[in-house]
Amino acid sequence: MVARTAESTVQLITLDPGHFHAGLVQKFMYPQVSPVVHVYSPGGADLQEHLQRIESFNARAENPTHWEEKVYTGPDFLERMAREKKGNVVVISGNNARKTEYIDDSIKAGLNVLADKPMAITPEGFELLRQSFERAAESKLLLYDIMTERHEITTILQRELAGMPELFGTLEKGTAEAPAVEMVSTHHFFKEVAGKPLTRPAWFFDAGQQGEAVPDVGTHLVDLVQWECFPERKLDWRKDIHVLNARRWATKLTFDQFKRVTGLDGYPDFLNANVDADRALNVFENGEANYTVRGVHAKVTVLWRFEAPPGAKDAHYSVLRGTRAVLTIKQGVEQGYRPTLYIENKSGANAADFERIARAAVAKLCATHPGVDLKSAGENLGRRGTTALPDLGVDSKPAGAMWQVVVPDKYDVGHEAHFAQVTEAFLRYLAEGKLPDWEVPNMLAKYYTTTEAYRLSHEQPKR
C-alpha cells in the first residue's frame, strides 16, 4: 500500500499513545491517509516506545512505511490537540484511565475517533461514552472501536456456519448453568510484537488504569457474542442485555517476572497496594461474566498468565450451541496452538447424513473463502474440555461425531494484520459518512455489558 499525499483525505492524530496497538494501526500505509501524523503526548517512555515502533516500520526491508511523525509534548497536550485540529481522525490507544475523557474531548473538538478497546472501563465511563455517542451523532462524526477479532478466519467461518439453519438449526437459549454461548480468551503478559519482546508500562499492571479483565479483553468476547449470534441486528442495551453475575481474581507475578516485562528495578507506588509480603504482584486481570442477550445465555471468561508455553500464544476458545450442531473453536495442544473450528453433530441424524449436510455448508463457505474443506475429527476432539484451559472446570463428557473445518494457511494472516483490516473498514465508513446502522447501538450494548459486569464483580467477594 502506497500513500498518495496529493489525494489524501484523512489526516491522523495520535493522542497520548501508550499501548502497542496505537503503533499497529500504522504498520501499513493507506492510500487515502497522509503520511504526516501529528502526535500529542505528555511525553515519557510510552511515547518513546511508540515512536520507536513507527520507526521500525519505516526502516524494515520489506514493504517499508514512510510515516512522518510530528510530535508535541507538554502538560497541555490534550487542549493543544483540540485547539490546533491538525487532522480529522484521532487514534486513541493507551492508558485506559482517561480514554473515555480523551474520546469525549476529541468529539467535542469536531474530530472523528478510532479508539482501541476498551472505550470505557467503569459504569461512570459508560455514561460518559453514551453521551459521546450522542454528541458524535449530532455533529455527524464517526466514533468506532478497533474490533480485530472479527477478522480472524475461524471466527468468521463460525459465524457464517451459525447462519445456516440446515446445519446449525437455531441458537439454543441455554441456562445460567449451561450457557448456549461460551467464550474464553487467554492472554500473556510477556510476548513478542512485530518480532520483538514487548515492554509493557507499569500502569498496565494496575487494573484501575488498564481496566479489569471483562471491561478490557472481555470487550472482544462480548463483541463476538453479539456479532456472531445476532449479526447486523440492533441491540438495545436497556432492554436486551441482562448481566446475571460476574467475578474477578488475580494473577500473581513474581518481582523477577515484573522486571522482565517492564525493565523496571522496583514497583511504582501506585502498585504497592497489590504487592504481597513476598514481593509478588497481584494483577486483577482475570474475570468472567454470565449474562443474557435477548434471552440467550452467554458466558465470557478472560485469563491472564505470565508467558505462553513454547509454541503457544494468546488463545481463543468459543462454543455456539445450536439445535442441530455445536460449533467449537479450540486452540490447544491438539490443534498445534492454532485456532481450529469443529462441527459436532447433535441433530439426531446418522453420521453419513450429517456429513453430507456439513459438506454442503462448507461448500457454501468456498464462495467467499475458496479452499476451505472438511475432514473427520472422530469423537475424542469433541469433548468440551480443552487442554488450553486446564483450570476452568469445564466438563469433558463425550460429544457426538465431529468434523474439522480445514482452513488454508493463506487465511491465517495473524493478529497484527487485523489492525490494518479494521482501519481500512473505518476508512470506508468515513468516506461514506456513516457507520452501519447497527454498530453504534451494539457498541453501547457491549460496553454496558462489560461495565455492568465490573460493577457486579466489585459487589461480590474477590477470589
N, C-alpha and C positions, 0 to 999 in steps of 0.2 A: 504494500500500500504506500503510495507516494502523496505527500501533501502538495496542494496547489494553492500557494499563498494568494495569488491574484483572485481566486474564486472562493476563498474561504468565507463561509458564512457563520462559523462557530469559533468563538474565542474563549478558551478555557481559563478559568481562575481556579487555583488550588488553594484551599483555605486550611491553614494550620495542619499540614499533613503529619500524621503520627502513626499511621498503620501502613504496612507494605501494600495494601490494596490501592492506596492512592497512586502509587507508582505503577501498578499493573494496568490501570486504565490507560497509561501511556506506553505500554510495552510495544505497541504498533502505532503507525501513523494512520490518519483518516483523511480522505481527500477533501472533505468539507471543513476540516478543522485546521486553524492556523497553527504553525509550529511554534509560535511565540505563546508561552504560558506565563501568566502573572501569578506569583506565589506570595501569599500574605501569611506571616507566621510570627509568633513571639520570639522565634529563634531557638537555638539549642540543639541537642543531639537528635531529636526526632526529625528536625528539618534537614540536618546533615545526612542522615540515613536516606531520606527521600531523594535528595539531590544526587547522592552517590548512585542510587538505583537508576535514576533517569540517565545519568552519565554512562552507566554500564550498558544501557540500551543503545545510546548513541555510539558507543565505541565497539560494539560487538561486530564480529567479522561478517556474519550472515544477516542480511536484511536489517542493517542498522537504522535506527531512527535519527531524526535531526531536530529534536526539540531544543528550543532556546528558552531557558527559564529566567524570568525577570523577577527578582526576589526583593520583597520589602520585609524587614523585620523591625519590630518595635512594639511597645505595650499597647499602642492604639491600632494594631493591625486590623482588627475587625471593623472599626469605624472607618479606617482608611480605605479598606476594600469597598465598603458600602458607598463611600463618598466618591471614589475615583471611578468605579464601574469600568474597569479595564477589559471586561469581557461580557459575555451573555450567558455563560453556563458556569456555575460554581461546583467544583468537585470537592466533596467533604468526606474524609476518611481519616479518623484519628481517635484521640481520647473522646470517649462517648459521654463523659460527664456534661460537656457543654454542646454536644452535637445538635440537640433539638433547638437550642438557642441559636446556634450558627445557621441552621436551616431557616428559622423564622426571620432572623435579621437579613438573610440573603433574599428571601421572598419579599420582605418589606422594601428592600432596595431595588426591586424590579428585576431580579435575576432568576433564571431557571436554575434548578438544583438537581444534580445527580449525586445521591448520597449512598455511601456504603451502609450496609446494615450494621447495627440496628439504628433506626431513626429515633427511637425512644426506648428508655430502659426502665422507667418507673411510671406509675399511674399519672403522676403530675406531668411527666414528659409527654405522655399520650394526649393529655388535654391540650397542651401547647401545640403538639403536632396536628391535632384535629383543627385547631384554629389556623395553623399554617396552610393546611389544605384548602380551607375556606378562602384565605387571602389569595392563594395561588389561583383558584378558580375565578375570583373577582378580577384579578389582574391578567388573566389568560396566560399564566406561566405554568411550566411543567415542573412537577416535583415527583421524583422517581427514585426508587431504591435499587441497589445492584443485587439481583437475584440470580447468581451464577448457576445454581444447581438446576435450574430449568433447562440448561443447555447440556447436561450430562446425558449421554446416549441411552443408558439403561432406564433412566428416569423418564425420558421422552417415550421410549417404547412401552414402558409400564403404563403410562398414561393412555397411550393410543390403544393398547390391548384392553384396558379397562372400559374403553368406549365402544367395544364390540360385544353387544349382548349375546350373540350366538356362542361366543366363547366364555365371557365373564359372567353373563347373567346381569344381575343388578347388584349394586353395592349393598352389603348387609348393613343393618343398623348397629349390630353388636351390643355389648353391655359394658358397664364400667369395669367389670372383672375380665371380660374378653372383648376388647375393642375390635371394631371392624378394620381399623387402620392403625398400624403401629410403625413408628419411625424412630431410629436411633442413629445418632451421629457421634462418632468417637474421634476426638482431636488430640493433638500432641503439642506440648509447649515448645519442644526442641524439634526443629525441622529445617529443611532446605527450601529456599525460594530463589528462583532464577539461577539454580545451580550453586548457591552459596548458603552456608549456615545462617539462619535467621537470628538477628539480635533483637530481642524484644525489650521495649522500655519497661522500667519498673512499674509504672502505673498500670500496665497490662494485668498485673497480678493483684490489683485492687479491684474487687468486684464493683465498688462504688464508682469507679472511673471507667472500667471496661464494660460493665454490665454483667449480671449473673448469667448462668447457663441458658435458661429458657429465653430471657429477653435478648440475649446475644446470639449465639449459634442457633438456638431454637427458633429464631426468626425464619431461617431457611426451611426447617422442618414444617412449621406451621404454614408457610407459604406453599410448600409442596402438597400438603394435605388439601388445601383449597384448590390449587392449580390442577391436581390430578383428579380429585374426586368431584369437583364442581367446575369443570373447565368453562371459562368465559361466561360464568354466571355471576351476577352481582350478589354479594352477601351484605347483609345489614348487621353491623356489629351490635346494635341494640337488641335485635330480635333473634338472630340466627346462631349466636355464639353463647354457650354456657360453660364456664370453666368450673369443673366439679371439685378438683383438689390439685395441689402442687406441693412439691418438696424440693429441698436443696441440701447439698452436702459438699464437703471439701475434698480436694486432692492435696495430699501433703508432699511438699517438696523439701528436700534437704537443702542446706545452705549451698553446698557444692553444686547442686543442680541449678539453683537460682543464679549463682555466679556464672555458671557455664552459659546460660541462655541470655543473661543481661550484660555480662562483663563487669559487673559491679563488685566491689570488695565489701559491701555491707548493705543492710536493709535500710531504705529511706524511712523516715519517721512515720509516714502515713501507713506503713505496713506493720508497724510494731504490734498493734493490737491483735494481729493474727499470727504472731510468732510464738512458738512453744518454748518451754524451758530448754529443750534440746536444740534450739535454733532452727527448727523446721518451720516452714511457712504453710499455713492452711489457706488454700485458694478456693473460694466458694464458686467453683465453675462446673459443678455437676448438678443436674436437676432434671425433674420430669413434671409433666402436666397431663392430667386427664380432663378431657372436655368433650363437648358435642358441637357439631356443626350441622344445623338443620336436622337434628335428631340422630346423626351418625356419631357413634362413639369413636374417639381418636385418642391416642396416647403418644406423646413425643418425649424422648429421653436424650439428654446431652451428657457425654462423658469426656473428661479431660485427663490425660495421663502425661507423663513427662516426655517419653520418647517411644516411638513405634518399634516393634520387633524388627530384626533385619529383613529387608524386602517388603515390609509393610509401609503403610502411610495412613493418613486420615481415612476413616472407613464409614460407609453408609449402609444401613440396614433398613429395609422398607417392606411392609406387607399390606396388600389390599385384598380383602376377603369379599369375593362375590358369591352369588348364589350358585354359580356353575363352576367357578375356578378361583384359585388363590394365586395371586401374582406376588412373587417374592424376589427382592434384590438382596444378595449376600455378598460379602467382601472379606471372607475369612481365609484360613489356610487352604481349605479345599479349592478355593477359587483363585489361588495364587495371589491373593490380596487385590484382585481386580473386581470391580462391580460386575455381578453376573445375575441375569434375570432368569427366573424359573416360572413355569406354569404348572400348577398342581390341579389334577382332575378331582373335582368333588361333585360332578354333575349326576353321578349315578350311571352314566354311560360306560360301556366297556372300553378298555384301553384303546382298541383299534379305532372305534368310532370317534372317541375323543381326540385321538391323534389326528384324524382327518380334519376335524374342526379346527384344531390348533394349527395345523399346517396351512389351512385356508386363511386363517387370521394372519399368520406370519407372511404369507404371500401378499396380503394387502399392505403390510409394512414395507415391502420391497418397492412399492410405487414411489415412496419418498426416501427409502433407505435401501438401495439395491445391495444385494449380497447377504442380507440378514437371513438366517436359516434356523432350523430346529433340529435338536437331537435328543435322544432319550437320556434321562439322568437317573433312571431307576427309581428307587424309593428312598434310599438312605439319605440323599441330599434334601429330601422333602421334610425333614424334621424341623420343627420350629426353632429349636436351639441352634446356636451358631458359635463356633469357636472364637469368632471375633468378639463375642460379647459374653465372656465367661461369668460375669458377676450380676447378670440381670435376673436370674431365677426364671428364665423362660422355659416352659415345659418342652419335653423332647418326644412327645408321642409320635408314632409313625404317621406319615401322611399318605395320601394316595399316590398313584403313579405320577412321575414328574418328567417334564421336558425342559431342556435348557434352550433359551434363545441364544443362538450363536451370532455374535456381532463382529464384523471385520475390524481389524486393528485401525483402519483409517478413520473410524468414527470416534476413537478414543483420543481426543486432542489434548486432554489434560486440563486441570483446574485453572491454570494461569491463562490459557487461551479463552476461557469463558468470559473473562472481563472484557475482551475486545468484542465478543458477541453481544454482550449486554449493552456496551457503549454504542455499537452500531445500531441496535434496535432503538435505543434512546434517540440517536441522531435522526432516524427515520421519523419517529414521533415528533421530534422538534420541527422537522421540515413540514410535516402535516399540520402542525399547530395543535395537536391534541394526543392524549393517551387513549388506548382502547377504553370504552365506557365503563368496563368492569374493574379496571386497575385501581382507581382511587378508592372505591368502596371496599375492595378486597385488601388494600393496604391498611385501611382503617380497621377492618375486621382482624387482620393479622396482628397489628400492634395492640389492639385491645386484648386479644388472647394472651400475648406474651406478658404484657404489663399487669393484667389481672392475675396471671399465674404468679408473677413476682409478689403481688400483694398477698395472695393466699399462702405462698410458701413462707412468708415472714410472720404469718399468724400462727403457723404450726411449728413445733419444735424442730430444731436442726438435728440432722443425723450425724 
